[in-house]
Amino acid sequence: MKQYDRVVLTVEKEEYAKEGVHRGMSGIICDPENSYDLWLVSFDQYGALPELACILVPEEDLEVLVSAP
């Protein structure tokens, strides 16, 4: 995974739900580096603004939908 990849959340967890993010939602990786296998992801409604939440998500809870160039 890398910055600007579009990813999808593959699990449902209470900590994500508290932020309004649920399994199947997509977002963009915002930071070029991960910390402790966590990525900063801006979740949005594809192509719409504003973002719904910008949260740290472990790599194992994400799947790349569209790889950034």
N, C-alpha and C positions, 0 to 999 in steps of 0.2 A: 504494500500500500504506500501511497505517496500523496503529497499535497495536491489538491484539486480533483482527486479521484471521487466519483460519485459512488457512495456506498449505501447499502441497505442494512437496517437493523434486523438481525436474525432471531432474536430472543425477546421475550417479554419479561421485564423485571420491574419490581415496585419502584426502584430508584429512578428508572427512566420514566415510568408513568407519572411520577410526581412532577416531572418537568414537561409533561404533555407529549412524550415520545413513546411510541408503541411499535411492536414488531411489525415489520413490513414497511415502515417509513424510511424515506431516503434522505440523504444529506451529502454535504461536501466536506472532505477533510480540509481543515483550515490551516493547519500548522505543518511545516515541512518535516518536523521531527516528532517522534513519539517519545513519551516519557514513561518508563516502566510498562511498556506494551499498551499504553493508553493513547488514543488519538483524539484530538479536539475536532468534533464534528458539528457542523452547523446544519441542523435539520430544518427543512423547509417543505413547502408544497411545491413540487417540481415546477420550476419556472416562475413561481410566485414569490412576492415579498410581502411582508417581512418574514424573517426567519422565525421559527416556532421556539427553538431552543438551541443553545450552543453548549454542548456538554462533552466531558471526557468519557470515552467508551473503550473498553478493552478490545484488542484486535480480534479475539475469538468470537466476539458478538457481532462482527461486521462481515459483510461480503461485498466485494467490488462489483458494481453494476457497469460502470463506464470508467475505463482507465484514462487518466489525463495524459495528454501528449508529452 
